[in-house]
Amino acid sequence: MANPLRSEVVRLYKTLLFLGREYPKGADYFRDRLRAAFAKNRDVKDPEEIRELINRGEYVVKELEALYYLRKYRAMKKRYYDTE
């Protein structure tokens, strides 16, 4: 892996690992899938391809944040608004 992008990849991995703690199917499930995804792309050397993979990972981060936000919103809505 290219050295300039290594720090970005490590940052992305740590961010995803942190977000995976609240994953609906469980942290262990998410961690295993995350580890497999990163291991699959371990041998990628092309900086442009690494950049594309980082962009895909950042998209996943945004999707997870949206998922968690909606879950919290639904819980608050259920708690404070009567559904009858």
Secondary structure as the mmCIF struct_conf table of DSSP 4:
data_model
#
loop_
_struct_conf.conf_type_id
_struct_conf.id
_struct_conf.beg_label_comp_id
_struct_conf.beg_label_asym_id
_struct_conf.beg_label_seq_id
_struct_conf.end_label_comp_id
_struct_conf.end_label_asym_id
_struct_conf.end_label_seq_id
HELX_RH_AL_P HELX_RH_AL_P1 ASN A 3 LEU A 19
HELX_RH_3T_P HELX_RH_3T_P1 GLY A 20 GLU A 22
TURN_TY1_P TURN_TY1_P1 PRO A 24 LYS A 25
HELX_RH_AL_P HELX_RH_AL_P2 ALA A 27 LYS A 40
TURN_TY1_P TURN_TY1_P2 ASN A 41 ASP A 43
HELX_RH_AL_P HELX_RH_AL_P3 PRO A 47 TYR A 80
BEND BEND1 TYR A 81 TYR A 81
#
